[in-house]
Amino acid sequence: MKMRKKSDLPSKLCAHCGLPFSWRKKWERDWEQVKYCSERCRRAGKPDAAPGNPPR
């Protein structure tokens, strides 16, 4: 398998913090279900975008 540049990897926006994150090998099988960039965001769950709190 040919190595890919990090910039060529797919990315998503985190459902909690709204920051972009890139594909990781450990998410290879379930990339479609990955919603959060980290365990901390996953535990927090709901988005920060409450009225009065602008998205980051």
C-alpha positions in Angstrom: 0.0 0.0 0.0 1.3 3.4 -0.9 1.8 6.0 1.8 -0.5 9.0 1.8 0.4 12.6 2.8 -1.4 13.8 5.8 -3.0 16.5 3.8 -4.6 13.9 1.5 -6.4 12.1 4.3 -10.2 12.7 4.7 -11.3 15.0 7.5 -14.5 15.9 9.4 -15.7 18.6 11.8 -16.2 17.6 15.4 -19.8 17.5 16.5 -19.0 19.1 19.8 -16.2 21.6 19.3 -16.6 22.2 15.6 -12.8 21.9 14.9 -11.6 19.8 11.9 -9.9 16.4 12.6 -8.3 13.9 10.2 -8.7 10.2 9.6 -6.8 7.9 11.9 -5.8 4.3 11.3 -7.7 3.2 14.4 -10.9 4.6 12.9 -10.4 2.7 9.6 -13.3 0.3 10.0 -15.9 2.8 11.4 -14.9 6.2 9.9 -18.5 6.8 8.9 -19.7 6.6 12.5 -16.9 8.8 14.0 -18.4 12.1 15.1 -15.9 13.5 17.7 -12.3 14.5 17.6 -11.4 13.2 21.0 -12.7 11.3 24.0 -13.2 14.6 25.8 -15.6 15.8 23.1 -17.4 12.5 23.0 -18.1 12.6 26.7 -19.3 16.2 26.5 -21.7 15.1 23.8 -23.9 17.9 22.7 -22.6 20.8 20.6 -21.4 24.0 22.2 -23.5 26.1 19.9 -26.0 27.4 22.5 -27.7 30.8 22.1 -25.2 33.4 23.2 -22.2 31.1 22.7 -20.8 31.5 19.2 -19.3 28.3 17.6 -15.5 28.1 17.9 
